[in-house]
Amino acid sequence: MTLAELGDLVKYITDAEGQQTDVLVPTAVWQQILGVLGESGLCLEDEGEPKAQILADLTEAVRLTQAGETFPVSELWTQVYD
């Protein structure tokens, strides 16, 4: 599934001013997203990771970005749309 296809599947909820406040995602798509997260070893909330490790990971990410070692955001979600 591509980003464009996903955009056609979700529905946005807006407030009285027309600002988007929430997104409705079809259950099948949501289950696919959760499956990919589980396969990748990511947790929605990992309270057990030490703060020092989180800081070290963020520091490394900033260093790589400053060095120009980046990749398109679309690559982050490749598995979700396959």
SEFIZA-3560 file (N, C-alpha, C; in Angstrom, 3 decimals):
REM SEFIZA-3560
<numar><xx>0.841</xx><yy>-1.176</yy><zz>0.000</zz><atom>N</atom></numar>
<numar><xx>0.000</xx><yy>0.000</yy><zz>0.000</zz><atom>CA</atom></numar>
<numar><xx>0.889</xx><yy>1.244</yy><zz>0.000</zz><atom>C</atom></numar>
<numar><xx>0.555</xx><yy>2.192</yy><zz>-0.837</zz><atom>N</atom></numar>
<numar><xx>1.345</xx><yy>3.421</yy><zz>-0.924</zz><atom>CA</atom></numar>
<numar><xx>0.774</xx><yy>4.484</yy><zz>0.011</zz><atom>C</atom></numar>
<numar><xx>1.543</xx><yy>5.553</yy><zz>0.204</zz><atom>N</atom></numar>
<numar><xx>1.054</xx><yy>6.659</yy><zz>1.025</zz><atom>CA</atom></numar>
<numar><xx>-0.217</xx><yy>7.259</yy><zz>0.435</zz><atom>C</atom></numar>
<numar><xx>-0.263</xx><yy>7.379</yy><zz>-0.882</zz><atom>N</atom></numar>
<numar><xx>-1.456</xx><yy>7.933</yy><zz>-1.533</zz><atom>CA</atom></numar>
<numar><xx>-2.667</xx><yy>7.038</yy><zz>-1.279</zz><atom>C</atom></numar>
<numar><xx>-2.473</xx><yy>5.729</yy><zz>-1.368</zz><atom>N</atom></numar>
<numar><xx>-3.574</xx><yy>4.802</yy><zz>-1.110</zz><atom>CA</atom></numar>
<numar><xx>-4.023</xx><yy>4.886</yy><zz>0.338</zz><atom>C</atom></numar>
<numar><xx>-3.074</xx><yy>5.010</yy><zz>1.240</zz><atom>N</atom></numar>
<numar><xx>-3.415</xx><yy>5.142</yy><zz>2.650</zz><atom>CA</atom></numar>
<numar><xx>-4.218</xx><yy>6.414</yy><zz>2.882</zz><atom>C</atom></numar>
<numar><xx>-3.824</xx><yy>7.493</yy><zz>2.224</zz><atom>N</atom></numar>
<numar><xx>-4.548</xx><yy>8.755</yy><zz>2.347</zz><atom>CA</atom></numar>
<numar><xx>-5.991</xx><yy>8.633</yy><zz>1.912</zz><atom>C</atom></numar>
<numar><xx>-6.248</xx><yy>7.751</yy><zz>0.959</zz><atom>N</atom></numar>
<numar><xx>-7.616</xx><yy>7.535</yy><zz>0.492</zz><atom>CA</atom></numar>
<numar><xx>-8.427</xx><yy>6.672</yy><zz>1.456</zz><atom>C</atom></numar>
<numar><xx>-7.751</xx><yy>5.928</yy><zz>2.324</zz><atom>N</atom></numar>
<numar><xx>-8.442</xx><yy>5.017</yy><zz>3.232</zz><atom>CA</atom></numar>
<numar><xx>-8.798</xx><yy>5.645</yy><zz>4.570</zz><atom>C</atom></numar>
<numar><xx>-8.009</xx><yy>6.589</yy><zz>5.033</zz><atom>N</atom></numar>
<numar><xx>-8.262</xx><yy>7.188</yy><zz>6.341</zz><atom>CA</atom></numar>
<numar><xx>-9.254</xx><yy>8.330</yy><zz>6.214</zz><atom>C</atom></numar>
<numar><xx>-9.911</xx><yy>8.623</yy><zz>7.326</zz><atom>N</atom></numar>
<numar><xx>-10.858</xx><yy>9.737</yy><zz>7.372</zz><atom>CA</atom></numar>
<numar><xx>-10.426</xx><yy>10.662</yy><zz>8.502</zz><atom>C</atom></numar>
<numar><xx>-10.532</xx><yy>11.950</yy><zz>8.246</zz><atom>N</atom></numar>
<numar><xx>-10.134</xx><yy>12.943</yy><zz>9.232</zz><atom>CA</atom></numar>
<numar><xx>-11.362</xx><yy>13.527</yy><zz>9.915</zz><atom>C</atom></numar>
<numar><xx>-11.255</xx><yy>13.713</yy><zz>11.207</zz><atom>N</atom></numar>
<numar><xx>-12.298</xx><yy>14.372</yy><zz>11.983</zz><atom>CA</atom></numar>
<numar><xx>-11.831</xx><yy>15.791</yy><zz>12.238</zz><atom>C</atom></numar>
<numar><xx>-12.725</xx><yy>16.742</yy><zz>12.040</zz><atom>N</atom></numar>
<numar><xx>-12.368</xx><yy>18.146</yy><zz>12.230</zz><atom>CA</atom></numar>
<numar><xx>-13.226</xx><yy>18.768</yy><zz>13.321</zz><atom>C</atom></numar>
<numar><xx>-12.691</xx><yy>19.830</yy><zz>13.916</zz><atom>N</atom></numar>
<numar><xx>-13.452</xx><yy>20.569</yy><zz>14.915</zz><atom>CA</atom></numar>
<numar><xx>-14.298</xx><yy>21.640</yy><zz>14.225</zz><atom>C</atom></numar>
<numar><xx>-14.957</xx><yy>22.478</yy><zz>15.015</zz><atom>N</atom></numar>
<numar><xx>-15.850</xx><yy>23.502</yy><zz>14.471</zz><atom>CA</atom></numar>
<numar><xx>-15.122</xx><yy>24.496</yy><zz>13.575</zz><atom>C</atom></numar>
<numar><xx>-13.811</xx><yy>24.681</yy><zz>13.800</zz><atom>N</atom></numar>
<numar><xx>-13.020</xx><yy>25.606</yy><zz>12.989</zz><atom>CA</atom></numar>
<numar><xx>-12.453</xx><yy>24.951</yy><zz>11.734</zz><atom>C</atom></numar>
<numar><xx>-12.725</xx><yy>23.668</yy><zz>11.562</zz><atom>N</atom></numar>
<numar><xx>-12.220</xx><yy>22.966</yy><zz>10.391</zz><atom>CA</atom></numar>
<numar><xx>-10.819</xx><yy>22.399</yy><zz>10.559</zz><atom>C</atom></numar>
<numar><xx>-10.269</xx><yy>22.466</yy><zz>11.772</zz><atom>N</atom></numar>
<numar><xx>-8.938</xx><yy>21.922</yy><zz>12.037</zz><atom>CA</atom></numar>
<numar><xx>-9.042</xx><yy>20.408</yy><zz>12.253</zz><atom>C</atom></numar>
<numar><xx>-8.140</xx><yy>19.660</yy><zz>11.637</zz><atom>N</atom></numar>
<numar><xx>-8.136</xx><yy>18.212</yy><zz>11.823</zz><atom>CA</atom></numar>
<numar><xx>-7.718</xx><yy>17.901</yy><zz>13.253</zz><atom>C</atom></numar>
<numar><xx>-8.510</xx><yy>17.065</yy><zz>13.914</zz><atom>N</atom></numar>
<numar><xx>-8.225</xx><yy>16.721</yy><zz>15.304</zz><atom>CA</atom></numar>
<numar><xx>-7.937</xx><yy>15.243</yy><zz>15.510</zz><atom>C</atom></numar>
<numar><xx>-8.481</xx><yy>14.399</yy><zz>14.646</zz><atom>N</atom></numar>
<numar><xx>-8.310</xx><yy>12.961</yy><zz>14.797</zz><atom>CA</atom></numar>
<numar><xx>-8.311</xx><yy>12.299</yy><zz>13.422</zz><atom>C</atom></numar>
<numar><xx>-7.856</xx><yy>11.051</yy><zz>13.413</zz><atom>N</atom></numar>
<numar><xx>-7.841</xx><yy>10.275</yy><zz>12.175</zz><atom>CA</atom></numar>
<numar><xx>-8.498</xx><yy>8.928</yy><zz>12.448</zz><atom>C</atom></numar>
<numar><xx>-9.390</xx><yy>8.535</yy><zz>11.570</zz><atom>N</atom></numar>
<numar><xx>-9.987</xx><yy>7.204</yy><zz>11.633</zz><atom>CA</atom></numar>
<numar><xx>-9.241</xx><yy>6.316</yy><zz>10.646</zz><atom>C</atom></numar>
<numar><xx>-8.706</xx><yy>5.221</yy><zz>11.161</zz><atom>N</atom></numar>
<numar><xx>-7.938</xx><yy>4.292</yy><zz>10.333</zz><atom>CA</atom></numar>
<numar><xx>-8.706</xx><yy>2.970</yy><zz>10.278</zz><atom>C</atom></numar>
<numar><xx>-8.922</xx><yy>2.423</yy><zz>9.091</zz><atom>N</atom></numar>
<numar><xx>-9.605</xx><yy>1.132</yy><zz>9.002</zz><atom>CA</atom></numar>
<numar><xx>-8.875</xx><yy>0.068</yy><zz>9.826</zz><atom>C</atom></numar>
<numar><xx>-9.639</xx><yy>-0.808</yy><zz>10.436</zz><atom>N</atom></numar>
<numar><xx>-9.071</xx><yy>-1.834</yy><zz>11.307</zz><atom>CA</atom></numar>
<numar><xx>-8.010</xx><yy>-2.670</yy><zz>10.598</zz><atom>C</atom></numar>
<numar><xx>-8.250</xx><yy>-3.056</yy><zz>9.366</zz><atom>N</atom></numar>
<numar><xx>-7.279</xx><yy>-3.884</yy><zz>8.637</zz><atom>CA</atom></numar>
<numar><xx>-5.948</xx><yy>-3.158</yy><zz>8.474</zz><atom>C</atom></numar>
<numar><xx>-6.001</xx><yy>-1.869</yy><zz>8.189</zz><atom>N</atom></numar>
<numar><xx>-4.771</xx><yy>-1.086</yy><zz>8.036</zz><atom>CA</atom></numar>
<numar><xx>-4.077</xx><yy>-0.959</yy><zz>9.384</zz><atom>C</atom></numar>
<numar><xx>-4.846</xx><yy>-0.695</yy><zz>10.430</zz><atom>N</atom></numar>
<numar><xx>-4.269</xx><yy>-0.557</yy><zz>11.771</zz><atom>CA</atom></numar>
<numar><xx>-3.591</xx><yy>-1.858</yy><zz>12.193</zz><atom>C</atom></numar>
<numar><xx>-4.228</xx><yy>-2.984</yy><zz>11.950</zz><atom>N</atom></numar>
<numar><xx>-3.637</xx><yy>-4.272</yy><zz>12.303</zz><atom>CA</atom></numar>
<numar><xx>-2.348</xx><yy>-4.511</yy><zz>11.527</zz><atom>C</atom></numar>
<numar><xx>-2.315</xx><yy>-4.084</yy><zz>10.275</zz><atom>N</atom></numar>
<numar><xx>-1.101</xx><yy>-4.229</yy><zz>9.473</zz><atom>CA</atom></numar>
<numar><xx>0.023</xx><yy>-3.374</yy><zz>10.068</zz><atom>C</atom></numar>
<numar><xx>-0.296</xx><yy>-2.158</yy><zz>10.470</zz><atom>N</atom></numar>
<numar><xx>0.705</xx><yy>-1.275</yy><zz>11.085</zz><atom>CA</atom></numar>
<numar><xx>1.226</xx><yy>-1.893</yy><zz>12.373</zz><atom>C</atom></numar>
<numar><xx>0.318</xx><yy>-2.377</yy><zz>13.226</zz><atom>N</atom></numar>
<numar><xx>0.744</xx><yy>-2.997</yy><zz>14.480</zz><atom>CA</atom></numar>
<numar><xx>1.594</xx><yy>-4.236</yy><zz>14.227</zz><atom>C</atom></numar>
<numar><xx>1.247</xx><yy>-5.009</yy><zz>13.202</zz><atom>N</atom></numar>
<numar><xx>2.039</xx><yy>-6.190</yy><zz>12.862</zz><atom>CA</atom></numar>
<numar><xx>3.449</xx><yy>-5.826</yy><zz>12.468</zz><atom>C</atom></numar>
<numar><xx>3.593</xx><yy>-4.778</yy><zz>11.678</zz><atom>N</atom></numar>
<numar><xx>4.925</xx><yy>-4.342</yy><zz>11.253</zz><atom>CA</atom></numar>
<numar><xx>5.721</xx><yy>-3.847</yy><zz>12.452</zz><atom>C</atom></numar>
<numar><xx>5.077</xx><yy>-3.116</yy><zz>13.343</zz><atom>N</atom></numar>
<numar><xx>5.780</xx><yy>-2.646</yy><zz>14.539</zz><atom>CA</atom></numar>
<numar><xx>6.270</xx><yy>-3.822</yy><zz>15.371</zz><atom>C</atom></numar>
<numar><xx>5.427</xx><yy>-4.846</yy><zz>15.500</zz><atom>N</atom></numar>
<numar><xx>5.823</xx><yy>-6.023</yy><zz>16.265</zz><atom>CA</atom></numar>
<numar><xx>6.958</xx><yy>-6.780</yy><zz>15.611</zz><atom>C</atom></numar>
<numar><xx>6.935</xx><yy>-6.890</yy><zz>14.289</zz><atom>N</atom></numar>
<numar><xx>7.987</xx><yy>-7.598</yy><zz>13.561</zz><atom>CA</atom></numar>
<numar><xx>9.320</xx><yy>-6.882</yy><zz>13.663</zz><atom>C</atom></numar>
<numar><xx>9.283</xx><yy>-5.570</yy><zz>13.722</zz><atom>N</atom></numar>
<numar><xx>10.524</xx><yy>-4.800</yy><zz>13.734</zz><atom>CA</atom></numar>
<numar><xx>11.156</xx><yy>-4.764</yy><zz>15.117</zz><atom>C</atom></numar>
<numar><xx>10.439</xx><yy>-5.257</yy><zz>16.124</zz><atom>N</atom></numar>
<numar><xx>10.969</xx><yy>-5.232</yy><zz>17.473</zz><atom>CA</atom></numar>
<numar><xx>10.681</xx><yy>-3.934</yy><zz>18.197</zz><atom>C</atom></numar>
<numar><xx>9.960</xx><yy>-3.030</yy><zz>17.560</zz><atom>N</atom></numar>
<numar><xx>9.633</xx><yy>-1.771</yy><zz>18.208</zz><atom>CA</atom></numar>
<numar><xx>8.472</xx><yy>-1.972</yy><zz>19.173</zz><atom>C</atom></numar>
<numar><xx>8.486</xx><yy>-1.242</yy><zz>20.247</zz><atom>N</atom></numar>
<numar><xx>7.382</xx><yy>-1.246</yy><zz>21.189</zz><atom>CA</atom></numar>
<numar><xx>6.729</xx><yy>0.120</yy><zz>21.156</zz><atom>C</atom></numar>
<numar><xx>5.419</xx><yy>0.137</yy><zz>21.327</zz><atom>N</atom></numar>
<numar><xx>4.751</xx><yy>1.429</yy><zz>21.342</zz><atom>CA</atom></numar>
<numar><xx>5.238</xx><yy>2.263</yy><zz>22.518</zz><atom>C</atom></numar>
<numar><xx>5.541</xx><yy>1.599</yy><zz>23.603</zz><atom>N</atom></numar>
<numar><xx>6.031</xx><yy>2.320</yy><zz>24.769</zz><atom>CA</atom></numar>
<numar><xx>7.016</xx><yy>1.411</yy><zz>25.499</zz><atom>C</atom></numar>
<numar><xx>8.284</xx><yy>1.775</yy><zz>25.490</zz><atom>N</atom></numar>
<numar><xx>9.302</xx><yy>0.943</yy><zz>26.117</zz><atom>CA</atom></numar>
<numar><xx>9.843</xx><yy>1.672</yy><zz>27.335</zz><atom>C</atom></numar>
<numar><xx>9.196</xx><yy>1.441</yy><zz>28.459</zz><atom>N</atom></numar>
<numar><xx>9.593</xx><yy>2.135</yy><zz>29.677</zz><atom>CA</atom></numar>
<numar><xx>10.878</xx><yy>1.576</yy><zz>30.270</zz><atom>C</atom></numar>
<numar><xx>11.290</xx><yy>0.393</yy><zz>29.824</zz><atom>N</atom></numar>
<numar><xx>12.461</xx><yy>-0.231</yy><zz>30.404</zz><atom>CA</atom></numar>
<numar><xx>13.789</xx><yy>0.294</yy><zz>29.879</zz><atom>C</atom></numar>
<numar><xx>13.768</xx><yy>1.044</yy><zz>28.782</zz><atom>N</atom></numar>
<numar><xx>15.021</xx><yy>1.525</yy><zz>28.200</zz><atom>CA</atom></numar>
<numar><xx>15.592</xx><yy>2.657</yy><zz>29.048</zz><atom>C</atom></numar>
<numar><xx>16.849</xx><yy>2.544</yy><zz>29.437</zz><atom>N</atom></numar>
<numar><xx>17.464</xx><yy>3.588</yy><zz>30.262</zz><atom>CA</atom></numar>
<numar><xx>17.507</xx><yy>4.930</yy><zz>29.529</zz><atom>C</atom></numar>
<numar><xx>17.322</xx><yy>5.998</yy><zz>30.278</zz><atom>N</atom></numar>
<numar><xx>17.351</xx><yy>7.336</yy><zz>29.691</zz><atom>CA</atom></numar>
<numar><xx>18.696</xx><yy>7.623</yy><zz>29.036</zz><atom>C</atom></numar>
<numar><xx>19.759</xx><yy>7.089</yy><zz>29.599</zz><atom>N</atom></numar>
<numar><xx>21.090</xx><yy>7.308</yy><zz>29.025</zz><atom>CA</atom></numar>
<numar><xx>21.172</xx><yy>6.712</yy><zz>27.619</zz><atom>C</atom></numar>
<numar><xx>20.541</xx><yy>5.565</yy><zz>27.413</zz><atom>N</atom></numar>
<numar><xx>20.548</xx><yy>4.934</yy><zz>26.094</zz><atom>CA</atom></numar>
<numar><xx>19.723</xx><yy>5.743</yy><zz>25.100</zz><atom>C</atom></numar>
<numar><xx>18.583</xx><yy>6.238</yy><zz>25.556</zz><atom>N</atom></numar>
<numar><xx>17.746</xx><yy>7.076</yy><zz>24.688</zz><atom>CA</atom></numar>
<numar><xx>18.519</xx><yy>8.313</yy><zz>24.270</zz><atom>C</atom></numar>
<numar><xx>19.187</xx><yy>8.955</yy><zz>25.222</zz><atom>N</atom></numar>
<numar><xx>19.981</xx><yy>10.148</yy><zz>24.927</zz><atom>CA</atom></numar>
<numar><xx>21.119</xx><yy>9.819</yy><zz>23.963</zz><atom>C</atom></numar>
<numar><xx>21.780</xx><yy>8.690</yy><zz>24.163</zz><atom>N</atom></numar>
<numar><xx>22.871</xx><yy>8.290</yy><zz>23.269</zz><atom>CA</atom></numar>
<numar><xx>22.349</xx><yy>8.052</yy><zz>21.852</zz><atom>C</atom></numar>
<numar><xx>21.188</xx><yy>7.415</yy><zz>21.738</zz><atom>N</atom></numar>
<numar><xx>20.591</xx><yy>7.175</yy><zz>20.415</zz><atom>CA</atom></numar>
<numar><xx>20.237</xx><yy>8.483</yy><zz>19.722</zz><atom>C</atom></numar>
<numar><xx>19.659</xx><yy>9.408</yy><zz>20.469</zz><atom>N</atom></numar>
<numar><xx>19.308</xx><yy>10.707</yy><zz>19.891</zz><atom>CA</atom></numar>
<numar><xx>20.553</xx><yy>11.485</yy><zz>19.480</zz><atom>C</atom></numar>
<numar><xx>21.581</xx><yy>11.437</yy><zz>20.308</zz><atom>N</atom></numar>
<numar><xx>22.835</xx><yy>12.120</yy><zz>19.991</zz><atom>CA</atom></numar>
<numar><xx>23.431</xx><yy>11.573</yy><zz>18.701</zz><atom>C</atom></numar>
<numar><xx>23.419</xx><yy>10.263</yy><zz>18.550</zz><atom>N</atom></numar>
<numar><xx>23.943</xx><yy>9.632</yy><zz>17.335</zz><atom>CA</atom></numar>
<numar><xx>23.103</xx><yy>10.017</yy><zz>16.119</zz><atom>C</atom></numar>
<numar><xx>21.785</xx><yy>10.063</yy><zz>16.280</zz><atom>N</atom></numar>
<numar><xx>20.910</xx><yy>10.448</yy><zz>15.175</zz><atom>CA</atom></numar>
<numar><xx>21.189</xx><yy>11.880</yy><zz>14.727</zz><atom>C</atom></numar>
<numar><xx>21.403</xx><yy>12.772</yy><zz>15.676</zz><atom>N</atom></numar>
<numar><xx>21.725</xx><yy>14.168</yy><zz>15.342</zz><atom>CA</atom></numar>
<numar><xx>23.064</xx><yy>14.230</yy><zz>14.621</zz><atom>C</atom></numar>
<numar><xx>24.047</xx><yy>13.473</yy><zz>15.105</zz><atom>N</atom></numar>
<numar><xx>25.364</xx><yy>13.463</yy><zz>14.473</zz><atom>CA</atom></numar>
<numar><xx>25.271</xx><yy>12.985</yy><zz>13.024</zz><atom>C</atom></numar>
<numar><xx>24.534</xx><yy>11.917</yy><zz>12.798</zz><atom>N</atom></numar>
<numar><xx>24.381</xx><yy>11.387</yy><zz>11.443</zz><atom>CA</atom></numar>
<numar><xx>23.666</xx><yy>12.386</yy><zz>10.534</zz><atom>C</atom></numar>
<numar><xx>22.661</xx><yy>13.047</yy><zz>11.070</zz><atom>N</atom></numar>
<numar><xx>21.936</xx><yy>14.049</yy><zz>10.286</zz><atom>CA</atom></numar>
<numar><xx>22.846</xx><yy>15.203</yy><zz>9.914</zz><atom>C</atom></numar>
<numar><xx>23.622</xx><yy>15.676</yy><zz>10.869</zz><atom>N</atom></numar>
<numar><xx>24.542</xx><yy>16.781</yy><zz>10.598</zz><atom>CA</atom></numar>
<numar><xx>25.609</xx><yy>16.381</yy><zz>9.582</zz><atom>C</atom></numar>
<numar><xx>25.941</xx><yy>15.102</yy><zz>9.543</zz><atom>N</atom></numar>
<numar><xx>26.934</xx><yy>14.608</yy><zz>8.589</zz><atom>CA</atom></numar>
<numar><xx>26.307</xx><yy>14.342</yy><zz>7.217</zz><atom>C</atom></numar>
<numar><xx>25.004</xx><yy>14.577</yy><zz>7.105</zz><atom>N</atom></numar>
<numar><xx>24.333</xx><yy>14.373</yy><zz>5.824</zz><atom>CA</atom></numar>
<numar><xx>23.923</xx><yy>12.944</yy><zz>5.560</zz><atom>C</atom></numar>
<numar><xx>24.023</xx><yy>12.099</yy><zz>6.562</zz><atom>N</atom></numar>
<numar><xx>23.660</xx><yy>10.691</yy><zz>6.399</zz><atom>CA</atom></numar>
<numar><xx>22.174</xx><yy>10.518</yy><zz>6.725</zz><atom>C</atom></numar>
<numar><xx>21.346</xx><yy>10.877</yy><zz>5.780</zz><atom>N</atom></numar>
<numar><xx>19.904</xx><yy>10.785</yy><zz>5.975</zz><atom>CA</atom></numar>
<numar><xx>19.288</xx><yy>9.920</yy><zz>4.889</zz><atom>C</atom></numar>
<numar><xx>18.020</xx><yy>9.588</yy><zz>5.060</zz><atom>N</atom></numar>
<numar><xx>17.277</xx><yy>8.844</yy><zz>4.057</zz><atom>CA</atom></numar>
<numar><xx>15.838</xx><yy>9.336</yy><zz>4.086</zz><atom>C</atom></numar>
<numar><xx>15.093</xx><yy>9.133</yy><zz>3.007</zz><atom>N</atom></numar>
<numar><xx>13.719</xx><yy>9.634</yy><zz>2.934</zz><atom>CA</atom></numar>
<numar><xx>12.823</xx><yy>9.016</yy><zz>4.005</zz><atom>C</atom></numar>
<numar><xx>11.911</xx><yy>9.810</yy><zz>4.532</zz><atom>N</atom></numar>
<numar><xx>10.959</xx><yy>9.325</yy><zz>5.525</zz><atom>CA</atom></numar>
<numar><xx>10.150</xx><yy>8.159</yy><zz>4.971</zz><atom>C</atom></numar>
<numar><xx>9.903</xx><yy>8.169</yy><zz>3.676</zz><atom>N</atom></numar>
<numar><xx>9.111</xx><yy>7.095</yy><zz>3.068</zz><atom>CA</atom></numar>
<numar><xx>9.731</xx><yy>5.724</yy><zz>3.326</zz><atom>C</atom></numar>
<numar><xx>11.051</xx><yy>5.670</yy><zz>3.489</zz><atom>N</atom></numar>
<numar><xx>11.708</xx><yy>4.387</yy><zz>3.762</zz><atom>CA</atom></numar>
<numar><xx>11.334</xx><yy>3.841</yy><zz>5.135</zz><atom>C</atom></numar>
<numar><xx>10.964</xx><yy>4.718</yy><zz>6.056</zz><atom>N</atom></numar>
<numar><xx>10.587</xx><yy>4.264</yy><zz>7.392</zz><atom>CA</atom></numar>
<numar><xx>9.326</xx><yy>3.403</yy><zz>7.360</zz><atom>C</atom></numar>
<numar><xx>8.457</xx><yy>3.675</yy><zz>6.397</zz><atom>N</atom></numar>
<numar><xx>7.169</xx><yy>3.006</yy><zz>6.347</zz><atom>CA</atom></numar>
<numar><xx>7.058</xx><yy>1.992</yy><zz>5.220</zz><atom>C</atom></numar>
<numar><xx>8.153</xx><yy>1.639</yy><zz>4.585</zz><atom>N</atom></numar>
<numar><xx>8.116</xx><yy>0.722</yy><zz>3.455</zz><atom>CA</atom></numar>
<numar><xx>7.391</xx><yy>-0.572</yy><zz>3.809</zz><atom>C</atom></numar>
<numar><xx>7.695</xx><yy>-1.140</yy><zz>4.958</zz><atom>N</atom></numar>
<numar><xx>7.073</xx><yy>-2.410</yy><zz>5.340</zz><atom>CA</atom></numar>
<numar><xx>5.573</xx><yy>-2.272</yy><zz>5.557</zz><atom>C</atom></numar>
<numar><xx>5.122</xx><yy>-1.119</yy><zz>6.013</zz><atom>N</atom></numar>
<numar><xx>3.704</xx><yy>-0.924</yy><zz>6.288</zz><atom>CA</atom></numar>
<numar><xx>2.888</xx><yy>-1.037</yy><zz>5.019</zz><atom>C</atom></numar>
<numar><xx>3.450</xx><yy>-0.571</yy><zz>3.912</zz><atom>N</atom></numar>
<numar><xx>2.694</xx><yy>-0.494</yy><zz>2.677</zz><atom>CA</atom></numar>
<numar><xx>2.934</xx><yy>-1.665</yy><zz>1.742</zz><atom>C</atom></numar>
<numar><xx>3.737</xx><yy>-2.633</yy><zz>2.138</zz><atom>N</atom></numar>
<numar><xx>3.983</xx><yy>-3.813</yy><zz>1.294</zz><atom>CA</atom></numar>
<numar><xx>2.870</xx><yy>-4.826</yy><zz>1.445</zz><atom>C</atom></numar>
//
